[in-house]
């Protein structure tokens, strides 16, 4: 039981610390952030594995690393030199269809790694790449040549409805931030709900604004119906 409680405490602390550190995905972490994340995970496991180790011996170092990470993050925002030291600089790997061998060696990036990354991006032919940049987080950004770029609807002057869907009500819960984002008044929404035979927001299973600008509502246990075009 003691180990269970200690595990819950350490888990809660690590979750809190990671939330304070930010919402980056693992693949988007800068090198210093990745190192701190690994160290925090190691420090958290020690008090959980051995009940003889006091919790504070794990909590104090974790909070110290959090403070260090916040200080570095603040310094990175303020100073370009500090940002270059901790985060590094983007490196050009391909320019105008030519692979820069020197940069491959400097980044310890093999030709196989580069070709694989280009294939994953949809560019099996290096000649179709105008610029390929190895970003600080290890991701390869690729800019194709003008001949290799795909034709878009904008190039052909074709207009299409938006694919963006904005939720308004989910499971009877109103999403006030989205209401404000779309500038939809509560009175307007309730008026339209009344037209569909709904008296309360709790009676709505799902309500959203589709790409065509229409509010769509689904009653609990019934089919979805359009109730109004968004103004």
Secondary structure by P-SEA (a helix, b strand, c coil): caaaaaaaaaaaaaaaaaaaacccccccccaaaaaaaaaaaaaaaaaaacccccaaaaaaaaaaaaaaaaaaaaaaaccaaaaaacbbbbbbccccccccaaaaaaacccaaaaaaaaaaacccccccccbbbbccccbbbbbbcccccccccccccccccccbbbbcccccccaaaaaaaacccaaaaaaaaaaacccccccccbbbbcccbbbbbbcccbbbbbccccc
